[in-house]
Amino acid sequence: MASTTLLLLLLSAFCVAAAAQQRGSNISRGSSLTPTSNSFWLSPNRLYAFGFYKQGDGYYVGIFLNGIPQKTVVWTAIRDDSPVPSTATLHFTSEGRLRLQTQGQQKEIANSASASSASMLDSGNFVLYNSDGDIVWRSFDLPTDTLLPGQRLSAGKELFSSVSETNPSTGMFRLKMQNNGNLVQYPVKTPDAPTYAYYTSDTGGVGDNVALLLDGGGHLYLLNTNGSNILNITDGGYDNGNLYLLRIDPDGIFKLYSHDLDQNGSWSILWRSSNDKCAPKGLCGVNGFCILLDDRPDCKCLPGFDFVVASNWSSGCIRNFQEEICKSKDGSTKYTMSTLENTRWEEASYSNLSVPTQEDCEQDCLEDCNCEAAMFEDGSCKKQRLPLRFGRRSLGDSNILFVKMGSPEVSPQGSKKELRTDILVICVSLASFALIILAISGVLIHRKNLWAYKKISETGNVGLTEDVALRSFTYMELEKVTDGFKEEIGKGASGTVYKGAISNGQRIVAVKKLAKELAEGQREFQNELKVIGRTHHRNLVRLLGYCLDGQNKLLVYEYMSNGSLADLLFTPGKQPRWIERMGIALNVARGILYLHEECETQIIHCDIKPQNILMDEYRCAKISDFGLAKLLMHDQTNTFTGIRGTRGYVAPEWHRKLPVTVKADVYSYGIVLLETICCRRNVDWSLPEEEAILEEWVYQCFEAGELGKLVGDEEVDRRQLDRMVKVGLWCILDEPSLRPSMKKVLMMLGGTVDIPVPPSPISFLSAI
């Protein structure tokens, strides 16, 4: 009996949907809309409209409910572009394309050359038909943040939240109908992994091609292709006179809404995926945590941290104090610990100790230069590095979190006394060193000549894995996983990168095979392994393992499926949109900031360039290739070393044999930032002479107030463009001390600090 009822319900829903598909307005080729007159096409029931809707000072193209007083948008075309002005026109062209034209630019909304007519259906689905009356394009196949009755979210498809109620651009959260049958919510730009999920239907493995459906009675359920009902998310059976829709809201919670069409009321919520408004992961960004105040979510930063962008919680938090050397010469620490109760973050500890008291946990973290925070719970002390993710406070948690903070400044009198002592120690040390160096210099020269002839295998892997936990591979293993180093995916000065698969072919990896130059190759291998093995940040490529097998030196990294930033920026047709380029610039800046200020050991990358910035499947930028990186000692702020890096990105001080600081990376980042803005290389002699050298041309455009030339006809946020250009110009100043720190760069990019007008950068042509 139950199966018969289910079949009748399915047939009824199919018939209703089919009838709705057949009833729609007829729109012929050559029709057009404008925001100010004839701005939309109505469905026959006059409930839905397709066309322009106003948002702020501009307009978007989308589908919205026109038949109720409270205008509700259910679909937006090209949602991540800026709103268009009132002079825009939407054409259903004679070629059968749906095209938006604005300020000399044309953007395709639907490209189907075979389309002969269009229709806004009573179901809320906008469709294009061919001459035989078959549907060749439908808005239902490209959902944004909303699901309507009769619409299905098929396997592999996603809904993305909007930024806010007034900004339809892609927001922070997504709802995915996974291919394994599981309906899951994640933050955007995260893998489909349980670690990142904050809602799941727990239906993984129950069937293939499972889809999420909503019917006209408010019944939300998962359905298999054979008609089997996998799960009732809501029971349905609500008033059929109401209108229902499912939406993933900007707060990250997806909800079932109802509206009584017979009354001029407002939308009411019938069901929501969670009543906990702090449940969505990533709501408060890295190093932030969510608390509930009067049932409303509020974000706070860790003690000693401030929001990167004060008006944007999701921007995360960065330190608001100057980081000190971890320990003084006498072994004492220069940090203090702050305590947070009932607060927890994602479990990502690098060390888990059993300790009797919370004081032991606090002291252990304080004395560990790797430890940035520690969580004590039930005798367990979990030590973590920054950044901390997915933080929240809950009175039900019994844990205690310790966060490392900068100590109060030393008094001026104490500082002078310490300075005099330091000078005395230095003078004595230098005198002793001068006498010793003469005696041992001859021995060192002799040993250097012998060292070049030693076999690499004699060095073993001493020092490579002291502080890092990485998988060790044999050369034969890596030869097998790469199918004999068959597929080359990249090549650089320090080696060649091949595609491979480990874990029985389940995980794709990148295997870097270092060049076999005996001395330099060995140094680069040890350097890259030591540097990246100590780091953990979402904007750094993750090192998974290594191989040191005789003369064979290889590194195994996570695979980055979208290639390098250079591939995107410098390949016609692949350039990211403006909003993506903004995100890439911020991602790279965060990665460099981590190297400069958030690592146990300060690291100068020395080779920041688009080729060393890789893009994962979500186009999240990650810094790679640490073969040339320079580690600074705890009491060291600069270094003297030979020129490192790539021509065109190398800071002037390298060529002048001056001390090199982290500001060398800032210079390289400035060049990359300007390339990211303009989608071109820093030197291009195929262009007119005045445009050939990018930094000079950018400054000329900035000085003349003609920044639009940098992006051509592309629609960009002019305030963001002005901000990014000024940051780039400050970063490439000839004098290192005038360049901002990476922390300041992030604050300037985020708009939290004013950016003064930059002076003219001095062109250093020998660096090109």
N, C-alpha and C positions, 0 to 999 in steps of 0.2 A: 504493500500500500504506500509506504514511504517513498519507494523508488518511483512509483507511478506519479505521485504528487510532484516529486522533483522534476520528472520528465515534463509534466504539464507546465510547471513554472518556467523551465528552460525554453520550451516551445513558445510560451506566452511572451517571454522576454525577447525571444528572437523575432517574433511577429511584430511586436511593438517597435523594436529597433529597425526592422526592415521597412515598416510603414513610415517611420520617421525619415529614413534614408530617401524614400521616394518623394517625400513632400518637402520642397525647397523652392527658394526664389530662383529665377532664371536670369543669369548675368551673361551677356554676350561679349565676345571679343571687341576690343575698342572702348569698353567702359572704363571710367576712371572716377576717382574720389579725391577730394581735397579736404583739409582740416576745417576750413571755414564755411564751405557750402557743399551739400551733397556728400557728407562725410562718412556715411556707412551704408551697407546693404543689409536689409532686414530679412529675417526668416519669415515664412508665411504666418506663423503664429505670433509674430512681432515680439517674441520673447528675447531672441538673440540677434545681435548685430555684429557684422564684420566691417572693420574700417578704422578710422582714426579715433583715439580717445586722448583726452588732455591729461598731462601729468606735469605739474610744475609749470615751467615757462614754455614747454614744448609738447610734442605729440608722439605717441607710439601707435603702431598698427597692431590690432589684435581683435579678439572676440570678447564681447562683454554682454551682460544681461541688460537689455534696454527696456524690458517690460515691467521692471519694478523701480520704485523711487531710488533705492540704494544701488547705484550703478556698481556692478561687480565684474571685474575682469577675470576671465577664465583661461585666456591664452594670449600670449604676446609673441609676435614675430621678431626675429633678430633682437632679442631682449637685452643683449649685452652691449648694443650700440647706444650712443647718446640719443636723446629724443630729437625729433626733427622739427624744423620751424614750420610756421603756418603756410609757407610757400611751397611745401612739399606736395607731391602728387603721387597717388597710387594708380598704376595702370594695369589693366588686364589687356595685354598687348595683342596685336593681330597675329603674333606668332604663338599665342597661347601661354605666355609667361606672365606671372604676377610680379610686377616690378615696382619698387619704390624709388622715386626720383627726387633728389633734393640737392640744391646748390651745385649742380653740374655732375653729381654722382648718381650712379644707378646701382641698386642693390636688389638681388633676386630674393623674393620671398618663396615663390614656387616656380620651379623651372621644369615645365613639361610641354615640349614643343607640340605634342599631339593633342593638347587640350583645346576644345572648341567652345566650351561653356563652363560656367561656374555656378555654384549655388550655396546659399547659407541655409542649412537644413534646420528643421524644427528641433533636432536633437542637440544643436550647438556645434555641429560638425561642419566646417567649411570645406567644400570639395570641388575638384576640377573633373570634368567629364571629357572623354574623347567623342568623336563623331558617332560612335556606336552606342553612346550612353553609358559606357563603362567608366567607373571612377579610376582616375590615374594619379590622383594626389588627394590627401585628406589631412586636415589639421589634427584629427584624432590620433594619427600615427606619430605625431611629434609633440607630445604633451610638454607643458612647462612645469607648473606647480599644482595643477588642478586636474581631477578626473571627474567627468560628467556621467550621468546614467547612460548605459549602453556603450560606454568607452571602456577599453581594456588596456591594462598595463601588461604588455606581453613580456615573456622571458627575455632578460637582458636589457629591458628598458628601465628608465629612471624618471622620477620627478625631482626637480630641484627647487628649493625654497627661493623666494625673492630676498633681496637685501633688506627691504622694509615694505611697509604698506604703501609707501609713495615712490618706491624705486623697484621696478620689476626686474632689474638685472639679477643674474645668478647669485644667490646668497651663499650661506655657509653650510647648508645641510642637503642631504639627498635621501630619497626613498627608492630602493632598488628591488625589482623583481628578479632575483638571481636565477641563473640557469638550472640550479639544483633544486628549485622549488621553494626556496626560502625568501620571504619578504623581510628586508633588513633596512634599517636606517643607519647612516654613517655621516660623519663630517665630510665636506667636499675635499677632494684631493688627498684621499686616504685610500689604501688598498682595501679590497673586499675581504677583510680578515676580522675574526671575532674580537680581537683587541680593540678595534675601533667602533664596533657596533654598540648602539644604545637602545635599539628595539629590534626584536626578531620574532617572526611568527613560529619559529621552531618547526618548520616543515621541510627542512633540507633533506633531500633524498626520497621524498614521497612520490615523486613523479617528474617526468620531463615536460617541458613546454607549459609549465603552470603559469596562469595569468591571474591578475587581480581585476575583479569586476565589481561594478556598482550598478544595481538595478533601480528602477523607478520608484521602488518602495523603501529605499534606504538600506537595502540588503548589500553588505560589503562582504565579499567572499573570494576564496581562491579556487580556481577551476582548472582541471586537467583537460587536455585536448580530447580525451575520450568521453568528456561530459561528467567526469567524477568530481563531486564537490570535496575538495581537500580540507577546507577549513572555513567555518563561518566566523568572520571577524566581528560582524554585527548580525543580530538575528533578523533584522528587517521587520516587515509587517507594519511599518509606520503609515501615516496618512498619505494615501495616493494623490491627494490634492496638493501636496507640498512639493517643492523642488528641493533636490538634494545634490550636494557636491562634496567631493573629498579634496582636501587641500593640505599640502605641507606648508605650514606657516613660517614666517621669518624666524620664529623662536625655535624652530627645529622639531616641533611636534605636529604630526599630521592628524587632522580632525575631520569628522563627518558633520557637515552643516545642513540645516533644514530651513526652508523659508516658505511661509504660508502665502500662496499666490492670491488667495482671496482677501487678504488683509494687507494693509500697508505697514507691515511690521519690519523687523530686522532679522538678520540671520541668528539662529540659535544653534548651539553645539550639542549634538546628540551623543557623540562618542569622541574620545581622544586616545592617542596611543600611549600617553602617560599623563598622570596628574602631577608629576614631579617636574617643575619647570627648570630645574637644574640638571635634569637627566641628559639633555643633548650634549654630547661631548664636543669640546672645542668652543663652547659658548664664550668663554672668557679668555681665549688665547693662551699662549704658553706663559708659564710662570704666574698665571692668574688663577683664581678659584671663585666658584659660584656659591652664594649664600642666598637663602630665602628670607625676604623681609616682607611681612604681611602677605605671604603667598606670591610675592613678586621676586623674580631673580635679580640679583645684584652681583656685580663682579668686583673683586678686590685683588690687589697685587700682593705678592709676598712681601714681608718686611724688608725694607731696603730696595724696593723696586717701584717703578712708576710705569703707567701705561705709555706705550710707544706713541699712540694717538689718543689723547684724553677723551675725545668724543666717540671713540670706537673701541668697545670692549674687546672685540675679537682681534685687535692688533697685537694683543699680548703685552707683556711687561718686560722692562729691561732695568738693570741696576742703576740706582741713582747716586752711587758713591764711587769714588775712585778706587779701583782695585789695588791692593798692596801686594808686595812680595809675600808669598805664603808664610815663610818663616824667616826670622831674623838670624843673624850669624850665630847667636847663642842657642838657637833651636826653638826659641819661643815663637808662638804664633801671633800674627798681627790682626787676627779676626776675633769676633765674638759670635755667640750663637743666640738667635731669637727663637722663641717657642710659639707654635700654633697648636691648639688642641682641637680634636674632633674634625680634622681636615686631612684629606688624602688625595693622592695623585695616582696617575697610571703607574702600575708596577713595572719599573724599568731599572731596577737596582743592579749595580755592578758587583755588589758585595752584600751578603746576608750573614750577619753574625749573631750568635747566641750570647746575650749579655744579661747579667742579673738585674741591673737597674737602668732607668732612663738616663741617669747621670753618666753611666759608662758609655751609653750610646752617643750622648752629646759630646763627650770628651773625645771619643774615637773619631768622630767626624771632624771635630775641630783640629785634630792633629794630622788628619789625612788631607794632603793637598788636592787629591782627586775629588774629595767629597764636597758637594755644594749644599746638600740637604740630606737628612736622615729621618726615617720614620721608625718610631719605636712602638711595638705592639706585642703584648704577650711574650716578652723576653726576646723578641726578634728585633734586630737593628738592621734596617735595610738602607744602605748608603746609595745615593743617587748623584748624578751629574746634571747640570742644566742642559737643555730646558726641561722643566717639569710640565707635563701635559694633563689635561682633563681633570683639573683640580676642582674639588667641591668640599663644602663643610656640611656635616650632618651630625646632629646631636646624638645619633645612635652609634657613632663611631667612637671607640675608646682609645684610638691611637694618638700619639703625640708626634708632631713634626718639628724638627730642628732645622733652621735655615742659617747659613753662614753669612755674616754681615761684616762690614768694615769696622775696625776699631776707631774710637775717638782719636782726633789728631793729638800728636804730642805737643806739649807746650813749647814756645819759642826758645826758652832758656835751656830746656832739655835737649832740643834739637841742636843748639849751638855746641853744647858740651859733647854730644855724640859726634858732631861734625869734626871737632878738633881731634877727638880720639881717632876717628877714621883717617884723617889726614896723616897723623903720626904713624899709624899702622901701614898706610900706603907707602910713605916715604921709606920706612925700614924695609918693606917688602921689595920695593923697586931696587934699592941698593943691593940687597942680597941677590935678587934675580939677575942683576947686571953682572955680578961676579960669576954666578953659576953658568950663565948662558954661554960665556966664552969657552968654558971647560967642556961643555957637552955638545957644542954645535958640530964639531968634527964627527963625533959619534953618530949624531942624528943623520948627517949627510951620508955617512957610510951605510947606515941601516936602511935609509931610503933607497939606495941603489940595489941593495939585496932584496928588499920587499917586493919590488916589481916582478921578481922572478919566482916568487912563491906561488904555489897553487891556491886557487880560491877555496878548494875544499878544506885547506888547513884552517881557514877562519871559522869553519862550522857555522852555527847560527847563534853564537854567543851574543847575548844582549838583545836578540830579536824578539824574544817572547817573555821577557822578564815581567813586563807590565801589561801585557795584552793577552787575551784568550782567543786565539784564532785556530782554525783547523789547518793542520799541516797536510799537504798533498805530496804524493810522489810525482815525478815527471811523467811516469807511465799513466798514472791516473788522469792527469790533465790532458795528456795526449789522447786518451780515450774519450773524455767528456767533450773535447773539441773536435772529435772525428779527425784526428791527425792535423789539428790546427788548420782546418779546411776553410772556415768562413772568417775572413778578415773584416773587422768592422771599424778599425781605426789604426792610425799610425802616428807616432810622435818622435821627438828627439830621443826619448829614453826607451822606446820599445814599440812593439806592435800588439794590438788588442784583437782577440778572437772571441767569437761567440761559442758558448758551450752550454751544457746542461748537466747538473748534478742531481743528487737525490733521486736516482733512477729516472732521470729525464724530467722530473717534476718541476725543477727550478732552473730557469734560464740565468746564466751568469756571463760575465765578461772576464776573460783571462788575459792578463797583460804579461807578455813575454819580453823581458828586458833584453836590450842589446848586450852582446857578449864581450864588449870592451872590458878587460879584466878589472882595472882599478875603478874607473868611473861607474861602470855598471854595478859593481858591488856596493859602492858608497850610496848610489841612488836607491838601490834595492833596500838596504838597511834603513836609509833615511825615510823612504816612503812608508815602509812597514812600521817604523817607530812612531812616525807622525800620525798617520791616519788610524793606526791601531789604538791610539789613545783617545781618539775623538768620537763623539756621538752627537750628531745633529742632523735634523731632517734636511738641511741644505748642504750636506757633505755626502759624497758618494760613500756608501758603506763598504768596508773591507771585510770579506768573509773568510779568507784564508790565504796561504802562501805556499810556495815550493822553493826549497833551497837544496838542489840535488846536483852536487858537483858544480859545473859551470852553468847549469840551468837555474835561472832565477825568475820566478813567476809570481804574480799576485792575482787573487781571485776576488772580483768585485760584484756587487749587485748589477744586474743588467739594466741599462737605461734605454728603453725602447724607442724614444723619440730623438736619438742622436744628440748632437751638440747644438748649443745656441748659435754657433756659426752656420750650421746647416739651415736653421730657420731664418736667421736674419739676412743671409746673403744668397738665398735661393729664391728667385722670382716665383711668386705664387704660393710660397710657404710662409711668408712673413706673418708673425702673430699680430692680432689686432692690438689696438692701443691699450686696452684694459689688461690684456695678457702681458704686454711688455712692461707695464707698470708693476705687475705682480712679479715678473722675472727680476726686475731691478731690485725690488725689495727682498726677494729670496736670496739673491747673490749677496746683497749687503748684510743680511742676517748671518749668512755663512761666514763671511769675512770677519764680522764682529765677534762671532764665536771663537775663531782662531786667535784674534787679537786680545780678547778680554775675558773670555769665559772658559778657556782651557787651563789645565794645571800648568802647562808650560806655554808661554807666549810663542805664537808661530807666525812667521812671515812666509806667506805662500810663495812669493817671488815670481809667479808665472800666471797671474790672473789674465785670462783672455777668453774670447767666446768659444774657442776650440776646447778649452778645459772646463767649460760649464755645460754639463750634460742635463738632458731633460728626460724625466721619467714618463710613464704612461699617462700621467695626469698633467704633464707639462709643468711639473714642479722642478725648478732649477736647482742643481746640486753641483758643488765645486769638486773637481777631480784633479788627478795628476799632482801628487805632492813630492815628486822626485827632486825638485829643486828647492823645496821648502827649507827654511832656516829656523831652527829652534833656538830661542834665547834662554840663557840661564836665568834663574830666579832673580838675580840682582842686575840683570843686563837689560838695557833699553835700546841698544843699537849694536851693530856689528860691522866689522870691516871684512869684506869678502869680494871675490871677483864678480864680474857682471853675470847676473843670472836673469833669465826671462827671455822674452821674445821681442824682437825689434818692432817698434811702434807702440809697445806697451810698457817699455822699461823707463822708469823714472830718471830724470836728469842726474840725480846724485850718484847713480851707479857709474855713469861715464866720468864723473868728476872725482871719483875715488874718495868720496866723502862717506862718513858713517851712514849706514842704511838702517832705517827704522820701519815700523809698521806703516809709516806714511808712504813708503814705496808701493805697497799694495793699494793704498788709497788712490794714488796716481793712476795705476793700472785700472782700477775700478772706474775712475772718471772717464777714461777712454772708452771702456766697455759700455758705460752708461750712455755716452754720446752716440756710439754705434747702435745701441738698442733703440734710442729715440728715433734715429734717422734710417735704420735698416740698411746700413752701408758700412763699408770698411773705413778705417781711419785714414787710409791713403788710397786714392783711386785716381790714377793719372789719365784715365779715359774720360774723366769729367773736365769741364772748363777749368782753367788754371786757378781761378779764384775759389773753386769748390774742391779742388783736389785734396788739400790737407784739411781733414774734418774739423779739428779743434779751431783752426783759424777761421774757417767758414762759419762755424757755429757762433763764434764771438762776433763776427761781422753782422750776422743776422740779428743777434741779440742786441747789439749796439744800435742797429737801425730800426729796431722794433718790428722785424719781419720774420718772426719765428715760424710763421705759417709755411715758409719756404722749406723748412726742415722736414715737414711731413707731407708736403704736396697737397693733394686733394683729400687726404684722409681726415675724417671727422674725429677730432680729439678734444679733450677737455683743456681749454686754453690755460687755465690756472695751473693744472697739473703739468702741462708742457713747460710753462714758464718756470715752475718750481724745479723740475727735473734738469732743465738746461742750466739754471743757476748752480745747482748742486754739482753737476758735471764740470762746470767751469771752475768752481772753487777747488775741486779735487785735483785738477791738472795744473795748479799753480806751480811755478818753477821752484819756489822756496818751500821746502817740506813743512816748516813750522806754521805756514799759513794755511795748509790744507786741513780740513776738519778731520776729527777722528771718525771711525765708522759708526760709533754711537751717535755722534752729532749728525752724520749723514742720514741715518735712519730717522732721526727726529725731524730733520729738514724735509726729507721725502714725505714723511707723514703729516707735515703741516703743523707740527706742534711748536715750532720756533720760527721766527722771522728769518728770512735769508737776505743778507745785505747784497747790494749790487756787486758782483765779482769784478776784480780788476782784470786787465787783459793778461791772459796767460802768455808767457814768453815762449815763443816757438823754439824748440830744441831740435833742429833738423838732423843732428848727428844721431838722434835716437830713432830716426825713421829708417 
